Amino acid sequence: MIGFLEGRLLEKTPGQILLQVGGVGYQVFISLTTFYALPEPPAQVALHIHTRLQEEALNLYGFADPEEKELFLQLLGIPRVGARMALNILSGVGPEEFRQALAAGDVRRLAAIPGVGKKSAERILLELKDKAPPAPRGRPRPAPDQAREDALSALLNLGYQRNVADKALDTAQAQGARTLEDLLRQALKWLAK
Protein backbone atom coordinates (compact mmCIF):
# COMPACT_ATOMS: atom_id res chain seq x y z
CA MET A 1 0.00 0.00 0.00
CA ILE A 2 1.29 3.45 -0.90
CA GLY A 3 1.15 5.86 2.04
CA PHE A 4 3.35 8.74 0.89
CA LEU A 5 4.69 10.03 -2.44
CA GLU A 6 7.31 12.66 -3.11
CA GLY A 7 8.16 13.69 -6.63
CA ARG A 8 7.76 16.15 -9.45
CA LEU A 9 4.34 17.63 -10.09
CA LEU A 10 3.76 17.37 -13.85
CA GLU A 11 0.08 18.34 -14.17
CA LYS A 12 -2.39 19.92 -11.79
CA THR A 13 -6.13 20.25 -12.34
CA PRO A 14 -8.94 20.59 -9.80
CA GLY A 15 -9.62 17.04 -8.66
CA GLN A 16 -6.40 15.34 -9.74
CA ILE A 17 -2.69 15.66 -10.39
CA LEU A 18 -0.01 13.74 -12.24
CA LEU A 19 3.03 13.11 -10.04
CA GLN A 20 6.29 11.71 -11.41
CA VAL A 21 8.14 9.53 -8.91
CA GLY A 22 11.21 7.61 -10.06
CA GLY A 23 10.22 7.69 -13.73
CA VAL A 24 6.62 6.60 -13.08
CA GLY A 25 3.66 8.98 -13.41
CA TYR A 26 1.00 8.50 -10.73
CA GLN A 27 -2.50 9.87 -11.18
CA VAL A 28 -3.58 11.08 -7.74
CA PHE A 29 -7.08 12.32 -6.89
CA ILE A 30 -7.12 15.39 -4.64
CA SER A 31 -9.55 17.78 -2.94
CA LEU A 32 -9.71 21.45 -3.82
CA THR A 33 -8.09 22.19 -0.47
CA THR A 34 -5.01 20.22 -1.52
CA PHE A 35 -5.21 21.66 -5.06
CA TYR A 36 -4.79 25.20 -3.71
CA ALA A 37 -2.03 24.12 -1.32
CA LEU A 38 0.11 22.75 -4.18
CA PRO A 39 2.49 24.92 -6.22
CA GLU A 40 2.17 25.28 -9.97
CA PRO A 41 3.94 22.60 -12.05
CA PRO A 42 6.71 21.76 -12.48
CA ALA A 43 7.56 21.60 -8.80
CA GLN A 44 8.69 19.11 -6.18
CA VAL A 45 5.84 18.09 -3.88
CA ALA A 46 5.13 15.54 -1.17
CA LEU A 47 1.69 14.10 -0.47
CA HIS A 48 0.17 11.81 2.11
CA ILE A 49 -1.53 9.05 0.11
CA HIS A 50 -4.46 6.73 0.69
CA THR A 51 -4.46 3.72 -1.64
CA ARG A 52 -7.89 2.32 -2.41
CA LEU A 53 -8.70 -0.79 -4.45
CA GLN A 54 -12.14 -0.35 -6.02
CA GLU A 55 -13.58 -3.04 -8.29
CA GLU A 56 -11.09 -2.97 -11.20
CA ALA A 57 -9.11 0.12 -10.28
CA LEU A 58 -6.34 1.00 -7.88
CA ASN A 59 -6.92 4.65 -6.98
CA LEU A 60 -4.60 6.97 -5.12
CA TYR A 61 -5.94 9.88 -3.07
CA GLY A 62 -3.46 12.57 -2.05
CA PHE A 63 -3.49 15.11 0.74
CA ALA A 64 -1.14 18.00 1.48
CA ASP A 65 -2.09 17.78 5.17
CA PRO A 66 -2.17 14.55 7.24
CA GLU A 67 -5.20 15.89 9.13
CA GLU A 68 -7.16 16.08 5.86
CA LYS A 69 -6.19 12.48 5.11
CA GLU A 70 -7.44 11.39 8.54
CA LEU A 71 -10.78 13.14 7.97
CA PHE A 72 -11.03 11.46 4.55
CA LEU A 73 -10.53 8.04 6.15
CA GLN A 74 -13.14 8.81 8.82
CA LEU A 75 -15.62 9.85 6.13
CA LEU A 76 -14.99 6.60 4.23
CA GLY A 77 -16.02 4.70 7.37
CA ILE A 78 -19.55 6.13 7.14
CA PRO A 79 -22.12 4.01 5.28
CA ARG A 80 -22.96 5.36 1.80
CA VAL A 81 -20.06 7.82 1.80
CA GLY A 82 -17.64 6.85 -0.94
CA ALA A 83 -14.30 8.31 -1.94
CA ARG A 84 -15.86 10.77 -4.40
CA MET A 85 -18.26 12.17 -1.80
CA ALA A 86 -15.52 12.32 0.84
CA LEU A 87 -13.28 14.35 -1.52
CA ASN A 88 -16.25 16.55 -2.38
CA ILE A 89 -16.87 17.24 1.31
CA LEU A 90 -13.20 18.08 1.91
CA SER A 91 -13.29 20.34 -1.16
CA GLY A 92 -16.25 22.23 0.31
CA VAL A 93 -14.81 22.68 3.82
CA GLY A 94 -11.29 22.61 5.15
CA PRO A 95 -10.31 20.41 8.11
CA GLU A 96 -10.70 23.22 10.66
CA GLU A 97 -14.12 24.30 9.36
CA PHE A 98 -15.22 20.64 9.22
CA ARG A 99 -14.20 20.19 12.86
CA GLN A 100 -16.13 23.33 13.82
CA ALA A 101 -19.24 22.10 11.98
CA LEU A 102 -18.99 18.76 13.83
CA ALA A 103 -18.54 20.44 17.21
CA ALA A 104 -21.50 22.74 16.59
CA GLY A 105 -23.68 20.03 15.02
CA ASP A 106 -24.07 22.35 12.01
CA VAL A 107 -26.17 20.28 9.59
CA ARG A 108 -26.80 23.32 7.37
CA ARG A 109 -23.08 23.92 6.76
CA LEU A 110 -22.46 20.34 5.64
CA ALA A 111 -25.72 20.13 3.67
CA ALA A 112 -24.66 23.27 1.75
CA ILE A 113 -21.82 21.32 0.11
CA PRO A 114 -22.87 20.24 -3.41
CA GLY A 115 -23.72 16.53 -3.44
CA VAL A 116 -24.40 16.35 0.30
CA GLY A 117 -28.04 16.54 1.28
CA LYS A 118 -29.59 17.09 4.68
CA LYS A 119 -29.88 13.36 5.45
CA SER A 120 -26.25 12.71 4.50
CA ALA A 121 -25.12 15.68 6.60
CA GLU A 122 -27.11 14.38 9.59
CA ARG A 123 -25.61 10.90 9.17
CA ILE A 124 -22.07 12.33 8.95
CA LEU A 125 -22.57 14.39 12.11
CA LEU A 126 -24.03 11.41 13.95
CA GLU A 127 -21.24 9.03 12.91
CA LEU A 128 -18.31 11.41 13.49
CA LYS A 129 -19.57 13.34 16.51
CA ASP A 130 -17.24 11.54 18.93
CA LYS A 131 -14.53 10.52 16.43
CA ALA A 132 -13.33 13.83 15.03
CA PRO A 133 -9.88 14.92 16.19
CA PRO A 134 -9.90 17.76 18.70
CA ALA A 135 -9.10 21.24 17.49
CA PRO A 136 -5.38 21.96 17.68
CA ARG A 137 -4.37 24.14 20.58
CA GLY A 138 -2.42 27.21 19.81
CA ARG A 139 -2.68 30.92 19.56
CA PRO A 140 -6.19 32.19 18.96
CA ARG A 141 -6.83 33.59 15.51
CA PRO A 142 -7.01 37.36 15.21
CA ALA A 143 -10.44 38.91 14.67
CA PRO A 144 -11.33 38.78 10.99
CA ASP A 145 -11.12 41.90 8.85
CA GLN A 146 -14.69 43.19 8.21
CA ALA A 147 -14.02 44.17 4.57
CA ARG A 148 -12.69 40.68 3.87
CA GLU A 149 -15.66 39.06 5.61
CA ASP A 150 -18.08 41.16 3.55
CA ALA A 151 -16.21 40.29 0.34
CA LEU A 152 -16.24 36.61 1.27
CA SER A 153 -19.96 36.75 1.90
CA ALA A 154 -20.51 38.40 -1.49
CA LEU A 155 -18.46 35.74 -3.30
CA LEU A 156 -20.31 32.93 -1.50
CA ASN A 157 -23.63 34.52 -2.51
CA LEU A 158 -22.39 34.55 -6.11
CA GLY A 159 -22.00 30.77 -5.88
CA TYR A 160 -18.26 30.34 -5.37
CA GLN A 161 -17.11 27.66 -2.95
CA ARG A 162 -15.62 28.93 0.29
CA ASN A 163 -12.08 27.66 -0.28
CA VAL A 164 -12.05 29.12 -3.83
CA ALA A 165 -13.32 32.47 -2.55
CA ASP A 166 -10.72 32.45 0.28
CA LYS A 167 -7.92 31.79 -2.20
CA ALA A 168 -9.12 34.64 -4.43
CA LEU A 169 -9.29 37.02 -1.46
CA ASP A 170 -5.84 35.95 -0.25
CA THR A 171 -4.48 36.78 -3.70
CA ALA A 172 -6.29 40.14 -3.71
CA GLN A 173 -4.92 41.03 -0.25
CA ALA A 174 -1.41 40.02 -1.31
CA GLN A 175 -1.76 42.52 -4.17
CA GLY A 176 -2.61 45.27 -1.69
CA ALA A 177 -6.43 45.34 -1.77
CA ARG A 178 -7.90 46.49 1.55
CA THR A 179 -11.32 48.04 0.85
CA LEU A 180 -14.40 45.98 0.07
CA GLU A 181 -14.54 47.29 -3.50
CA ASP A 182 -10.85 46.58 -4.19
CA LEU A 183 -11.07 43.12 -2.64
CA LEU A 184 -14.08 42.19 -4.78
CA ARG A 185 -12.66 43.69 -7.97
CA GLN A 186 -9.30 41.90 -7.67
CA ALA A 187 -10.82 38.64 -6.42
CA LEU A 188 -13.28 38.52 -9.33
CA LYS A 189 -10.46 39.33 -11.75
CA TRP A 190 -8.46 36.37 -10.32
CA LEU A 191 -11.52 34.08 -10.47
CA ALA A 192 -12.12 34.99 -14.12
CA LYS A 193 -8.68 33.66 -15.16
Secondary structure as UniProt FT lines:
FT   STRAND          4..13
FT   TURN            14..15
FT   STRAND          16..21
FT   TURN            22..23
FT   STRAND          24..30
FT   HELIX           32..37
FT   STRAND          43..54
FT   TURN            55..56
FT   STRAND          57..63
FT   HELIX           66..76
FT   TURN            79..80
FT   HELIX           83..92
FT   HELIX           95..104
FT   HELIX           107..111
FT   TURN            114..115
FT   HELIX           118..128
FT   TURN            129..131
FT   HELIX           146..157
FT   TURN            158..159
FT   HELIX           162..174
FT   TURN            175..176
FT   HELIX           180..191
//
